[in-house]
């Protein structure tokens, strides 16, 4: 009973974490533009101005009541946050840059090679699902979705507000503030007219306590309030510690919130915030809280009501209804078509409806947002704007899930009972592919799989979504990770052989992108399902690739063990065994190095001791003493030799004489060649050339003295 309660609590916690994970992608973005003198002030603390604000964007956890756009009934938003981004960060990175960045993310979070599970039974494999999590996949999914930000078909990562910051020591601060919002400084999509230019502007005057005077700061701030209104202006005081007495023990609250550099791996910084006093830090935190609650939230609430009224008025009346039915031009106002690619200016009716729906999602009004997503989806479908249509299908599914039971509701009910969720995601997937947007199609499959597995344990549908995406994915990294999760879905359904097959496919794709540690993990998970089942080729494939990956990872002992298992089977063709043997020799040489050691277990040729025959030249040996029958024996031997050609049984002279003189001592000439016959068994299919043989002999004299002698031969047949 206690175990069942613990499992239920764990699943509930996973569903709550999934809700927060989904909501983290749909928060308002605030663009930050600063003058060089502001960055100089912040650089004393090894920070940028935007990094100074980031720790408080998610720490505030605002709970508030927001009026709905179509009713007077407010709804509650919980744990509401914003996200600060510099103007240079607002944009979608190139596919090559994103792939390089994601590969580094997976490498950083992948387990060490020594942490790979060695699972020999099905029970151990099934139990491993709970013990061995996949933090690299969770981080990959988050960052994969982040790399698709700032698209032209959705407005979640488009800025809704802008902070313009200038230093109090600036020669002309008001002129500089106007110049900061120059079109050349704005994001590319905003210059193209695909971002909403009607955003909230907030002006910040940054005062460095180590430089300048408060009198000038107060005077400049007074001019700012006269120009931009007091509610849109703020003063921030920084660097209250003197330049001679920095706080070297300052608690680092910024590093965890600074996004990684996609171009290169930067080492962690030391001494962050060393000139900031607690009063400075509290001032920044209070500014972020006031700005989000008193500025951004009311602005979005007003924007949602205004857009709703504008769109509703444009659709009311009999004349507008007829116009919508019968007057649908091929190319609408604000719509641009380049071949099959369709874009909408932000002023287009479709874009205004999408902005309204996205704004409602940011304010957690999911039912209202779903209504507008469905409305604009029909427009996109009629225009054959498949990318935009796919985005609406994706968001309809997300809204249905997040609307369940408020912010703390259980997601499992709607995902378990509704078949529309996977249908909507499948429609989004196929529509993205139809538009040529493969990466967005993969994103929809990732979201679908997370909802279907975590929220409702609909593993069959989740595995289908993952497998569908991995088939279309050209990136080896993405395909490998998706196949790995597909295998885990099959494993949780007790489909062990199917799971192992997909682990093998995942491992092969991960090898192509040099994720060898994860490839070893996948092959190790697959091995137990095929051992002892006489699936020879699959076992050989697993051992061969495991051996190679262990070798490249530097675990030479494991590599030797894998290749030994290949060679001891003795069931491959001669060509394959030759390949395996060459690999084995290379691994052994690297493993042993200069050490005088050996590797046991290699199937070497076996010499049969019972079959050894030594052939010596036969010379007559004079008898010691008088032999009364010597003359008789000589006559008999001569007679046999003369009749040798007439003998039909094939006996030769040497054998006859040997048999006759078997009772006599051998006479051998020193240095003369002898022959040794023996049987050799080769367990491999590879022809073996034996060289440098040594023949060890023992001579026992009449007195019993034993003498050992060793000879060598460079030739063997």
C-alpha positions as CSV (number, residue, x, y, z in Angstrom):
1,X,0.0,0.0,0.0
2,X,2.8,2.4,0.9
3,X,4.6,1.6,-2.3
4,X,1.5,2.3,-4.3
5,X,1.0,5.6,-2.6
6,X,4.7,6.5,-3.3
7,X,4.2,5.7,-7.0
8,X,1.1,7.8,-7.1
9,X,2.8,10.8,-5.5
10,X,5.7,10.4,-7.9
11,X,3.5,10.3,-10.9
12,X,1.5,13.4,-9.7
13,X,4.8,15.2,-9.1
14,X,5.9,14.3,-12.6
15,X,2.7,15.7,-14.1
16,X,3.0,18.9,-12.2
17,X,6.6,19.3,-13.4
18,X,5.4,18.6,-16.9
19,X,2.8,21.4,-16.6
20,X,5.5,23.9,-15.5
21,X,7.8,22.7,-18.3
22,X,5.2,23.4,-20.9
23,X,4.3,26.8,-19.4
24,X,8.0,27.8,-19.5
25,X,7.9,28.0,-23.3
26,X,4.9,30.4,-23.3
27,X,6.0,33.3,-21.2
28,X,6.3,37.0,-22.3
29,X,9.7,38.1,-23.6
30,X,11.2,41.4,-22.6
31,X,13.8,42.8,-24.9
32,X,16.7,44.6,-23.3
33,X,18.7,47.2,-25.2
34,X,21.5,49.1,-23.4
35,X,24.1,51.7,-24.2
36,X,27.8,50.8,-24.0
37,X,28.4,52.8,-20.8
38,X,25.8,50.7,-19.0
39,X,27.6,47.5,-20.1
40,X,30.8,49.1,-18.8
41,X,29.2,49.5,-15.4
42,X,28.0,46.0,-15.3
43,X,31.3,44.6,-16.6
44,X,32.9,45.5,-13.3
45,X,30.9,42.5,-11.9
46,X,31.6,40.3,-14.9
47,X,28.0,40.6,-15.9
48,X,25.9,42.0,-18.7
49,X,22.9,44.1,-17.8
50,X,20.4,41.5,-19.0
51,X,22.2,38.9,-16.9
52,X,21.8,41.1,-13.9
53,X,18.0,40.9,-14.3
54,X,17.6,37.2,-15.1
55,X,17.8,35.6,-11.6
56,X,14.5,37.4,-10.7
57,X,12.5,36.6,-13.8
58,X,11.4,33.2,-12.5
59,X,11.9,33.8,-8.7
60,X,9.0,36.2,-8.3
61,X,6.3,33.5,-9.0
62,X,3.5,36.1,-9.4
63,X,-0.1,35.2,-8.6
64,X,-2.7,37.6,-9.8
65,X,-6.3,38.0,-11.1
66,X,-6.7,38.9,-14.8
67,X,-9.9,40.0,-16.5
68,X,-10.9,37.8,-19.4
69,X,-11.2,39.5,-22.8
70,X,-14.8,38.4,-23.4
71,X,-16.3,38.4,-19.9
72,X,-16.2,40.3,-16.7
73,X,-15.2,37.3,-14.7
74,X,-11.5,37.3,-13.8
75,X,-9.4,34.2,-13.8
76,X,-6.3,33.5,-11.7
77,X,-2.8,33.2,-13.1
78,X,-0.3,31.4,-10.9
79,X,3.5,31.4,-10.9
80,X,3.5,33.9,-13.7
81,X,6.9,34.9,-15.0
82,X,8.7,36.8,-17.8
83,X,11.9,36.2,-19.7
84,X,14.6,38.8,-20.4
85,X,16.5,38.6,-23.6
86,X,19.0,41.0,-25.3
87,X,18.2,42.2,-28.8
88,X,20.9,40.0,-30.2
89,X,19.4,36.9,-28.7
90,X,16.0,37.4,-30.3
91,X,16.3,35.3,-33.4
92,X,16.4,31.7,-34.6
93,X,19.9,30.2,-34.8
94,X,21.0,28.4,-38.0
95,X,20.4,24.7,-38.2
96,X,24.2,23.9,-38.2
97,X,24.8,26.1,-35.1
98,X,21.8,24.6,-33.3
99,X,23.0,21.0,-34.1
100,X,26.5,21.8,-32.8
101,X,25.0,23.4,-29.6
102,X,22.7,20.5,-29.0
103,X,25.5,18.0,-29.4
104,X,27.5,19.7,-26.7
105,X,24.4,19.8,-24.4
106,X,24.0,16.1,-24.7
107,X,27.7,15.4,-24.2
108,X,27.7,17.5,-21.0
109,X,24.7,15.6,-19.6
110,X,25.4,12.1,-20.8
111,X,26.4,9.5,-18.2
112,X,30.0,8.4,-17.7
113,X,30.9,5.2,-19.5
114,X,31.3,3.4,-16.1
115,X,27.7,4.3,-15.3
116,X,26.1,2.1,-18.0
117,X,23.7,-0.5,-16.7
118,X,24.8,-4.2,-17.0
119,X,21.4,-5.8,-17.2
120,X,21.2,-9.5,-17.8
121,X,17.5,-10.3,-17.2
122,X,14.2,-8.9,-18.3
123,X,13.3,-8.1,-14.8
124,X,16.5,-6.0,-14.3
125,X,15.7,-4.2,-17.6
126,X,12.2,-3.4,-16.5
127,X,13.3,-2.2,-13.1
128,X,16.0,0.0,-14.7
129,X,13.3,2.3,-16.1
130,X,12.9,3.9,-12.7
131,X,16.5,3.8,-11.6
132,X,18.2,5.0,-14.7
133,X,16.7,8.3,-15.9
134,X,17.7,10.2,-19.0
135,X,18.7,13.7,-18.0
136,X,20.4,14.2,-21.3
137,X,17.1,13.7,-23.2
138,X,15.2,16.0,-20.9
139,X,17.8,18.8,-21.4
140,X,17.9,18.1,-25.1
141,X,14.2,18.5,-25.5
142,X,14.2,21.8,-23.7
143,X,17.1,23.2,-25.7
144,X,15.8,21.8,-28.9
145,X,12.5,23.7,-28.5
146,X,14.5,26.8,-27.5
147,X,16.5,26.7,-30.7
148,X,13.3,27.1,-32.7
149,X,12.4,30.4,-31.1
150,X,11.3,33.5,-32.9
151,X,9.6,31.9,-35.8
152,X,7.4,33.9,-38.2
153,X,4.3,31.7,-37.6
154,X,4.0,32.2,-33.8
155,X,4.6,35.1,-31.4
156,X,5.7,33.5,-28.1
157,X,9.3,34.6,-28.4
158,X,8.5,37.9,-29.9
159,X,9.1,40.8,-27.4
160,X,6.1,42.3,-25.7
161,X,8.1,45.0,-23.9
162,X,11.5,46.6,-24.2
163,X,13.8,48.0,-21.5
164,X,16.1,50.8,-22.7
165,X,19.0,51.5,-20.3
166,X,21.4,54.4,-20.3
167,X,24.1,55.5,-17.8
168,X,23.8,58.6,-15.7
169,X,27.3,59.6,-16.8
170,X,26.2,59.7,-20.5
171,X,26.8,63.1,-22.1
172,X,23.3,63.1,-23.7
173,X,21.2,60.4,-22.1
174,X,17.8,61.4,-23.6
175,X,19.3,61.4,-27.1
176,X,21.0,58.1,-26.5
177,X,17.7,56.6,-25.3
178,X,16.0,57.6,-28.6
179,X,18.9,56.2,-30.6
180,X,18.9,52.8,-28.8
181,X,15.5,52.0,-30.4
182,X,17.0,52.5,-33.8
183,X,15.6,50.0,-36.4
184,X,19.1,48.6,-37.1
185,X,19.3,47.5,-33.4
186,X,15.9,45.7,-33.5
187,X,15.5,41.9,-34.4
188,X,15.4,40.9,-38.0
189,X,11.7,39.8,-38.0
190,X,10.7,43.2,-36.6
191,X,12.4,44.9,-39.4
192,X,10.6,42.7,-41.9
193,X,7.2,43.6,-40.3
194,X,6.6,40.1,-38.9
195,X,6.9,41.2,-35.3
196,X,4.4,43.4,-33.5
197,X,6.0,46.8,-33.2
198,X,3.4,48.0,-30.6
199,X,5.3,47.0,-27.5
200,X,5.7,48.5,-24.1
201,X,8.8,50.7,-23.6
202,X,10.4,51.2,-20.2
203,X,13.4,53.5,-19.6
204,X,16.1,52.8,-17.0
205,X,18.8,55.2,-15.8
206,X,21.7,53.2,-14.3
207,X,23.9,55.0,-11.8
208,X,27.3,53.8,-10.9
209,X,28.0,54.6,-7.2
210,X,31.7,54.6,-7.9
211,X,31.4,57.3,-10.6
212,X,29.4,60.4,-11.1
213,X,27.2,62.3,-8.6
214,X,23.7,61.8,-7.4
215,X,22.8,65.4,-8.2
216,X,23.4,64.9,-11.9
217,X,21.5,61.5,-11.7
218,X,18.5,63.2,-10.1
219,X,18.5,65.9,-12.7
220,X,18.7,63.5,-15.6
221,X,16.0,61.3,-14.1
222,X,13.7,64.3,-13.7
223,X,14.1,65.0,-17.5
224,X,13.3,61.4,-18.3
225,X,10.1,61.5,-16.3
226,X,9.0,64.7,-18.1
227,X,9.7,63.1,-21.4
228,X,8.4,59.5,-21.0
229,X,6.1,59.8,-17.9
230,X,7.1,58.8,-14.4
231,X,5.6,55.3,-14.6
232,X,7.8,54.4,-17.5
233,X,11.1,55.4,-15.8
234,X,13.3,53.9,-13.2
235,X,16.7,54.5,-11.5
236,X,19.0,51.6,-10.6
237,X,22.0,52.1,-8.4
238,X,24.9,49.7,-8.8
239,X,28.4,49.1,-7.5
240,X,27.9,50.5,-4.0
241,X,31.0,48.7,-2.9
242,X,34.1,50.8,-3.3
243,X,36.6,49.8,-6.0
244,X,39.2,49.0,-3.2
245,X,36.9,46.7,-1.2
246,X,35.0,44.2,-3.4
247,X,33.0,41.5,-1.8
248,X,35.0,38.4,-2.8
249,X,32.6,36.1,-1.0
250,X,29.5,37.3,-2.9
251,X,27.0,34.5,-3.4
252,X,26.7,33.7,-7.1
253,X,23.0,33.9,-8.0
254,X,23.5,34.7,-11.7
255,X,25.5,31.8,-13.3
256,X,22.6,29.4,-13.2
257,X,20.4,31.8,-15.2
258,X,22.9,32.8,-17.9
259,X,22.1,30.9,-21.1
260,X,25.0,29.0,-22.6
261,X,26.9,30.4,-25.5
262,X,26.0,28.5,-28.7
263,X,29.2,29.4,-30.4
264,X,31.7,28.1,-27.9
265,X,31.9,26.6,-24.4
266,X,32.8,29.4,-22.0
267,X,34.4,28.6,-18.6
268,X,32.5,29.6,-15.5
269,X,33.2,33.1,-14.3
270,X,34.6,34.0,-10.9
271,X,33.7,36.9,-8.7
272,X,30.3,37.7,-10.2
273,X,28.6,40.7,-8.5
274,X,31.6,41.5,-6.3
275,X,30.8,45.3,-6.2
276,X,27.1,44.8,-5.5
277,X,25.8,45.3,-2.0
278,X,22.6,43.7,-0.7
279,X,20.9,47.0,-1.2
280,X,21.9,47.0,-4.9
281,X,20.7,43.4,-5.4
282,X,17.4,44.1,-3.6
283,X,16.9,47.1,-5.8
284,X,17.2,45.0,-8.9
285,X,14.9,42.4,-7.6
286,X,12.3,45.0,-6.7
287,X,12.6,46.6,-10.1
288,X,11.9,43.3,-11.9
289,X,8.9,42.6,-9.6
290,X,7.4,46.1,-10.1
291,X,8.0,46.1,-13.8
292,X,6.4,42.7,-14.4
293,X,3.4,43.2,-12.1
294,X,2.7,46.9,-12.7
295,X,3.8,47.3,-16.3
296,X,3.9,44.1,-18.4
297,X,0.9,42.3,-16.9
298,X,-1.6,45.3,-17.3
299,X,-0.2,46.0,-20.8
300,X,-0.9,42.4,-21.9
301,X,-4.3,42.4,-20.3
302,X,-5.2,45.7,-22.2
303,X,-3.7,44.4,-25.4
304,X,-5.8,41.2,-25.3
305,X,-9.0,43.1,-24.7
306,X,-8.2,45.6,-27.5
307,X,-7.4,42.9,-30.0
308,X,-10.5,40.9,-29.1
309,X,-12.7,44.0,-29.6
310,X,-11.1,44.9,-32.9
311,X,-11.4,41.4,-34.4
312,X,-14.9,40.9,-33.1
313,X,-16.0,44.2,-34.7
314,X,-14.5,43.3,-38.0
315,X,-16.5,40.0,-38.1
316,X,-19.8,41.4,-36.9
317,X,-22.7,42.3,-39.2
318,X,-24.3,40.7,-42.2
319,X,-22.1,42.6,-44.7
320,X,-18.9,41.4,-43.0
321,X,-20.2,37.8,-42.9
322,X,-21.0,37.8,-46.6
323,X,-17.6,39.4,-47.3
324,X,-15.9,36.6,-45.3
325,X,-17.8,33.9,-47.3
326,X,-17.7,35.2,-50.9
327,X,-14.8,37.7,-51.1
328,X,-11.8,35.6,-50.4
329,X,-9.0,36.7,-52.7
330,X,-6.2,34.4,-53.6
331,X,-3.6,36.7,-52.0
332,X,-5.0,38.5,-49.0
333,X,-3.9,41.9,-47.6
334,X,-0.8,41.4,-45.6
335,X,-0.2,37.9,-47.0
336,X,3.0,37.2,-49.0
337,X,3.5,34.1,-51.1
338,X,6.9,32.9,-52.4
339,X,6.2,29.6,-54.2
340,X,4.7,27.3,-51.5
341,X,6.1,29.5,-48.6
342,X,3.4,31.8,-47.2
343,X,4.0,34.6,-44.6
344,X,1.7,37.1,-43.0
345,X,2.6,40.6,-42.0
346,X,1.7,41.4,-38.4
347,X,-1.0,43.7,-39.6
348,X,-2.9,40.9,-41.4
349,X,-6.1,39.7,-39.8
350,X,-4.7,36.2,-39.4
351,X,-1.6,37.5,-37.6
352,X,-3.8,39.6,-35.3
353,X,-5.8,36.6,-34.4
354,X,-2.7,34.6,-33.7
355,X,-1.2,37.4,-31.6
356,X,-4.4,37.5,-29.6
357,X,-4.4,33.7,-29.0
358,X,-0.7,33.7,-28.1
359,X,-1.3,36.6,-25.7
360,X,-4.1,34.7,-24.0
361,X,-1.8,31.7,-23.5
362,X,0.8,34.0,-21.9
363,X,-2.0,35.1,-19.5
364,X,-3.0,31.4,-18.9
365,X,-6.5,31.9,-20.4
366,X,-6.3,28.7,-22.3
367,X,-10.0,28.2,-23.2
368,X,-10.2,31.7,-24.7
369,X,-6.9,31.0,-26.6
370,X,-8.2,27.7,-28.0
371,X,-11.3,29.4,-29.4
372,X,-9.1,31.8,-31.5
373,X,-6.7,29.1,-32.5
374,X,-9.5,27.1,-34.0
375,X,-10.9,30.2,-35.7
376,X,-7.6,31.2,-37.4
377,X,-6.8,27.5,-38.2
378,X,-9.5,27.4,-40.8
379,X,-8.1,30.6,-42.4
380,X,-4.7,29.1,-42.6
381,X,-6.0,25.8,-44.0
382,X,-8.0,27.7,-46.7
383,X,-4.8,29.6,-47.6
384,X,-2.8,26.4,-47.6
385,X,-0.4,28.0,-45.2
386,X,0.6,24.6,-43.8
387,X,3.3,25.8,-41.4
388,X,0.9,28.3,-39.7
389,X,-1.9,25.7,-39.7
390,X,0.4,23.1,-38.1
391,X,1.2,25.6,-35.3
392,X,-2.4,26.2,-34.5
393,X,-3.1,22.4,-34.3
394,X,-0.1,22.1,-31.9
395,X,-1.4,24.9,-29.7
396,X,-5.0,23.6,-29.6
397,X,-3.7,20.4,-28.1
398,X,-1.5,22.3,-25.6
399,X,-4.4,24.5,-24.6
400,X,-6.7,21.5,-24.0
401,X,-4.1,20.0,-21.7
402,X,-3.2,23.1,-19.8
403,X,-6.8,24.2,-19.3
404,X,-7.5,21.2,-17.2
405,X,-8.1,22.0,-13.6
406,X,-6.3,25.3,-13.4
407,X,-2.6,25.8,-12.8
408,X,-2.4,22.8,-10.3
409,X,-4.8,20.5,-12.2
410,X,-4.0,16.9,-13.1
411,X,-3.1,16.6,-16.7
412,X,-3.9,12.9,-16.9
413,X,-7.7,13.2,-17.1
414,X,-7.8,15.0,-20.4
415,X,-4.9,13.2,-22.0
416,X,-6.2,9.8,-21.0
417,X,-9.8,10.3,-22.1
418,X,-9.3,12.4,-25.2
419,X,-8.2,10.9,-28.5
420,X,-8.0,14.4,-30.0
421,X,-4.6,15.1,-28.4
422,X,-2.6,12.6,-30.5
423,X,-4.7,13.3,-33.6
424,X,-4.0,17.0,-33.3
425,X,-0.3,16.4,-32.8
426,X,-0.2,14.0,-35.7
427,X,-2.0,16.6,-37.9
428,X,0.6,19.2,-36.8
429,X,3.4,16.8,-37.7
430,X,2.2,16.0,-41.2
431,X,1.4,19.7,-41.9
432,X,4.9,20.8,-40.8
433,X,6.4,18.2,-43.1
434,X,4.1,19.4,-45.9
435,X,5.5,22.8,-45.4
436,X,9.1,21.5,-45.4
437,X,9.6,22.3,-41.7
438,X,11.1,19.1,-40.5
439,X,12.5,20.5,-37.2
440,X,9.1,21.9,-36.1
441,X,7.6,18.5,-37.0
442,X,10.1,16.9,-34.6
443,X,9.1,19.5,-31.9
444,X,5.5,18.5,-32.2
445,X,6.4,14.8,-31.7
446,X,8.5,15.6,-28.7
447,X,5.7,17.5,-27.1
448,X,3.2,14.8,-27.9
449,X,5.4,12.0,-26.5
450,X,6.0,13.9,-23.2
451,X,2.2,14.4,-22.7
452,X,1.3,10.9,-23.7
453,X,3.9,9.2,-21.5
454,X,4.1,11.4,-18.4
455,X,0.4,12.5,-18.2
456,X,-1.4,9.4,-19.2
457,X,1.0,6.5,-19.8
458,X,-0.4,6.1,-23.4
459,X,2.8,4.4,-24.4
460,X,1.6,2.9,-27.7
461,X,0.6,6.4,-29.1
462,X,3.8,7.9,-27.6
463,X,6.0,5.4,-29.3
464,X,4.3,5.9,-32.6
465,X,4.9,9.7,-32.4
466,X,8.6,9.2,-31.5
467,X,9.1,6.6,-34.2
468,X,7.4,8.8,-36.7
469,X,9.7,11.7,-36.0
470,X,12.9,9.6,-35.9
471,X,12.1,8.2,-39.4
472,X,11.9,11.7,-40.9
473,X,14.8,13.2,-38.9
474,X,18.0,13.7,-40.8
475,X,20.0,14.6,-37.7
476,X,21.7,11.5,-36.3
477,X,21.6,13.0,-32.8
478,X,17.9,13.7,-32.8
479,X,17.0,10.3,-34.4
480,X,19.2,8.4,-31.9
481,X,17.6,10.1,-28.9
482,X,14.1,9.6,-30.2
483,X,14.7,6.0,-31.0
484,X,16.1,5.5,-27.5
485,X,12.9,6.9,-26.0
486,X,10.9,4.7,-28.3
487,X,12.7,1.7,-27.0
488,X,11.9,2.7,-23.4
489,X,8.2,3.0,-24.3
490,X,8.3,-0.6,-25.7
491,X,10.3,-1.7,-22.6
492,X,7.5,-0.3,-20.3
493,X,5.0,-2.3,-22.4
494,X,7.0,-5.5,-21.8
495,X,7.9,-5.7,-25.5
496,X,11.5,-6.7,-24.8
497,X,12.6,-7.8,-28.2
498,X,11.0,-4.8,-29.9
499,X,12.7,-2.5,-27.3
500,X,16.1,-4.1,-27.9
501,X,15.8,-3.7,-31.7
502,X,15.2,0.0,-31.2
503,X,18.0,0.3,-28.7
504,X,20.3,-1.1,-31.4
505,X,18.9,1.3,-34.0
506,X,19.4,4.2,-31.5
507,X,22.9,3.1,-30.7
508,X,23.8,3.0,-34.4
509,X,22.5,6.5,-35.0
510,X,24.3,7.9,-31.9
511,X,27.6,6.4,-33.2
512,X,27.3,8.5,-36.3
513,X,27.3,11.8,-34.2
514,X,30.1,10.5,-32.0
515,X,27.9,10.1,-28.9
516,X,29.8,6.9,-28.0
517,X,28.9,6.8,-24.3
518,X,25.1,6.8,-25.1
519,X,25.7,4.3,-27.9
520,X,27.3,1.9,-25.4
521,X,24.4,2.4,-23.1
522,X,21.9,1.5,-25.8
523,X,23.8,-1.6,-27.0
524,X,24.2,-2.7,-23.4
525,X,20.5,-2.4,-22.8
526,X,19.8,-4.4,-26.0
527,X,22.2,-7.3,-25.3
528,X,20.3,-9.2,-22.7
529,X,17.3,-9.8,-24.9
530,X,19.3,-11.7,-27.5
531,X,21.8,-13.6,-25.5
532,X,21.4,-17.4,-25.6
533,X,18.6,-17.2,-28.2
534,X,20.8,-18.3,-31.2
535,X,20.3,-14.9,-32.9
536,X,23.9,-15.1,-34.1
537,X,24.1,-12.1,-36.4
538,X,22.5,-9.7,-33.9
539,X,24.8,-10.8,-31.1
540,X,27.8,-10.4,-33.3
541,X,26.6,-7.0,-34.3
542,X,26.2,-5.9,-30.7
543,X,29.5,-7.3,-29.5
544,X,31.4,-5.8,-32.5
545,X,30.0,-2.3,-32.0
546,X,30.3,-2.5,-28.3
547,X,34.0,-3.5,-28.6
548,X,34.7,-0.6,-31.0
549,X,33.0,2.0,-28.8
550,X,34.7,0.8,-25.7
551,X,38.0,1.1,-27.5
552,X,37.3,4.7,-28.6
553,X,36.2,5.6,-25.1
554,X,39.5,4.2,-23.7
555,X,38.0,1.3,-21.8
556,X,40.3,-1.3,-23.5
557,X,39.6,-4.1,-21.0
558,X,35.9,-4.0,-22.0
559,X,36.8,-3.9,-25.7
560,X,39.0,-7.0,-25.4
561,X,36.2,-8.8,-23.6
562,X,33.7,-8.0,-26.4
563,X,36.0,-9.1,-29.2
564,X,36.9,-12.3,-27.3
565,X,33.2,-13.1,-27.2
566,X,33.1,-12.7,-31.0
567,X,36.0,-14.9,-31.6
568,X,35.1,-17.7,-29.2
569,X,31.8,-18.3,-30.9
570,X,33.5,-19.6,-34.1
571,X,30.4,-19.3,-36.2
572,X,31.2,-16.5,-38.6
573,X,32.6,-16.8,-42.1
574,X,36.3,-16.6,-42.6
575,X,36.1,-13.0,-43.9
576,X,34.2,-11.8,-40.9
577,X,36.5,-13.6,-38.5
578,X,39.5,-12.0,-40.2
579,X,38.0,-8.6,-39.6
580,X,37.3,-9.4,-36.0
581,X,40.8,-10.8,-35.5
582,X,42.4,-7.7,-36.9
583,X,40.3,-5.5,-34.6
584,X,41.1,-7.8,-31.7
585,X,44.9,-7.6,-32.3
586,X,44.8,-3.8,-32.5
587,X,42.8,-3.6,-29.3
588,X,45.2,-6.0,-27.5
589,X,48.3,-4.1,-28.6
590,X,46.8,-0.9,-27.3
591,X,45.6,-2.6,-24.1
592,X,48.9,-4.3,-23.2
593,X,51.3,-1.7,-24.6
594,X,54.9,-2.5,-23.6
595,X,53.8,-4.8,-20.7
596,X,54.9,-8.4,-20.9
597,X,51.4,-9.9,-20.3
598,X,48.9,-12.0,-22.2
599,X,45.2,-12.2,-22.9
600,X,43.6,-15.4,-22.0
601,X,40.6,-16.9,-23.7
602,X,41.6,-16.5,-27.4
603,X,40.7,-19.6,-29.4
604,X,44.2,-20.7,-30.5
605,X,45.1,-23.8,-32.6
606,X,45.2,-27.0,-30.4
607,X,47.9,-29.6,-30.8
608,X,47.0,-33.2,-30.1
609,X,49.7,-34.8,-27.9
610,X,48.5,-38.4,-28.6
611,X,49.0,-37.9,-32.4
612,X,52.7,-36.8,-32.3
613,X,55.0,-39.1,-34.3
614,X,58.7,-38.5,-34.7
615,X,60.3,-39.9,-37.9
616,X,64.0,-40.6,-37.8
617,X,66.3,-41.7,-40.6
618,X,67.0,-45.5,-40.2
619,X,70.6,-46.6,-40.1
620,X,71.8,-50.1,-39.2
621,X,73.2,-50.4,-35.7
622,X,76.0,-52.9,-35.1
623,X,75.2,-55.3,-32.4
624,X,77.3,-55.5,-29.3
625,X,78.9,-59.0,-28.8
626,X,78.5,-62.2,-30.9
627,X,75.1,-62.9,-32.4
628,X,74.8,-66.5,-33.5
629,X,71.8,-65.6,-35.7
630,X,73.4,-62.5,-37.4
631,X,74.2,-64.2,-40.6
632,X,70.7,-65.7,-40.8
633,X,69.1,-62.2,-40.3
634,X,71.3,-60.7,-43.0
635,X,70.3,-63.2,-45.6
636,X,66.7,-62.7,-44.8
637,X,66.9,-58.9,-45.1
638,X,68.7,-59.1,-48.4
639,X,66.0,-61.4,-49.8
640,X,63.2,-59.0,-48.7
641,X,65.0,-56.0,-50.3
642,X,65.4,-57.8,-53.7
643,X,61.7,-58.7,-53.7
644,X,60.5,-55.2,-52.8
645,X,59.1,-54.4,-56.2
646,X,57.0,-57.6,-56.1
647,X,55.3,-56.6,-52.8
648,X,51.7,-55.4,-53.5
649,X,50.8,-54.1,-50.1
650,X,52.8,-50.8,-50.5
651,X,55.3,-51.4,-47.8
652,X,58.7,-49.7,-48.4
653,X,62.2,-50.7,-47.4
654,X,62.5,-48.3,-44.5
655,X,59.3,-49.4,-42.9
656,X,60.1,-53.1,-43.2
657,X,63.5,-52.6,-41.9
658,X,62.2,-50.4,-39.1
659,X,59.7,-53.1,-38.1
660,X,62.4,-55.8,-38.3
661,X,64.9,-53.8,-36.3
662,X,62.4,-52.5,-33.8
663,X,64.2,-54.2,-31.0
664,X,67.5,-52.4,-31.8
665,X,68.7,-49.0,-30.7
666,X,68.4,-46.1,-33.1
667,X,71.4,-44.6,-34.7
668,X,71.0,-40.8,-35.7
669,X,73.5,-38.4,-37.2
670,X,74.0,-35.2,-35.4
671,X,72.6,-32.1,-37.3
672,X,70.4,-34.2,-39.7
673,X,66.8,-33.2,-40.3
674,X,64.1,-35.1,-38.6
675,X,60.3,-35.1,-39.2
676,X,57.5,-34.7,-36.7
677,X,53.9,-35.5,-37.6
678,X,51.0,-34.2,-35.4
679,X,47.3,-33.3,-35.6
680,X,46.4,-29.6,-35.2
681,X,42.8,-28.4,-34.6
682,X,41.9,-24.8,-35.7
683,X,38.8,-23.6,-33.9
684,X,38.5,-20.6,-36.3
685,X,37.6,-20.5,-40.0
686,X,40.8,-18.5,-40.8
687,X,43.8,-20.3,-42.3
688,X,46.5,-20.2,-39.7
689,X,50.2,-20.1,-40.6
690,X,52.3,-21.6,-37.8
691,X,55.9,-20.4,-37.5
692,X,58.8,-20.4,-34.9
693,X,57.9,-23.8,-33.6
694,X,60.1,-25.2,-30.9
695,X,60.7,-29.0,-30.4
696,X,61.7,-29.8,-26.8
697,X,63.4,-33.2,-26.5
698,X,64.6,-35.2,-23.4
699,X,67.4,-37.8,-23.6
700,X,67.5,-40.4,-20.8
701,X,70.8,-42.2,-20.6
702,X,71.4,-45.8,-19.4
703,X,72.4,-44.3,-16.1
704,X,69.2,-42.3,-15.8
705,X,70.6,-38.9,-16.5
706,X,68.0,-36.6,-18.3
707,X,69.2,-34.1,-20.8
708,X,66.8,-31.5,-22.4
709,X,67.3,-29.9,-25.8
710,X,65.3,-27.3,-27.7
711,X,65.2,-26.9,-31.4
712,X,63.4,-24.3,-33.5
713,X,61.9,-24.3,-37.0
714,X,60.8,-21.4,-39.1
715,X,58.6,-23.6,-41.3
716,X,55.5,-25.6,-40.7
717,X,53.1,-27.3,-43.1
